[in-house]
Amino acid sequence: MAEEEKQADTPEVAAASEAAPEMPKAARRGRRVQKVGIVASDKMQKTVLVRVDRLVLHRKYRRYVRRTSQFMAHDEMGSTIGDKVRIVETRPLSARKRWRVVEILQKAAK
């Protein structure tokens, strides 16, 4: 009787171990946050200041209010003021720079 119970438990244990396989390192790190914004300043070397807008619901008036955040991002692509860019979160590159420009979505009109 004890052998029958062991045999009944074995497939369940095997199924549970198959359900959670070892994940690769990149997947364990999680998805990196991405934001889209407009380049506000390009006066630094390989660094741009990206302005990201978001809409927030006002608690009292129940209207959407535009809030703006600025992020310093590492730029190897050579974006200029007015370009629409996608930035991604990365390791700290300096005291205030924790973002990197991944792609230029739209060049600024000249």
C-alpha positions, 0 to 999 in steps of 0.5 A: 500500500505504501508503494502505491502512495509513492507511485501516485505522488511521483507524477505530481512531484514530477509535474510540479518540477516541470512547471517551473523550469530554470529561467535564463538570466535575462528573463530573471532580470525583469523587463526594463522600463521604457519611456518615450519623450522629446529631447530638451537639451543636447549641450552635453557630450553623449548625454541628452535631457529627455522630457517625458509627459504623462497624464495624471487624473486630478483627485478633486476636479477629475480632469487629466493634468499633464505632468512632465519629468526630465531624465538624463540619458546616455546618447550614442546615436547623436539625437538633437533638440526636438527629436522624439526618442525612446529611452530605456532604464539601465545601470547608473552611468553617472550621478544623475544618468540612469537611462540610455537612448535606444532609438530615435523615433522621429527627427525634429523638423528643421 
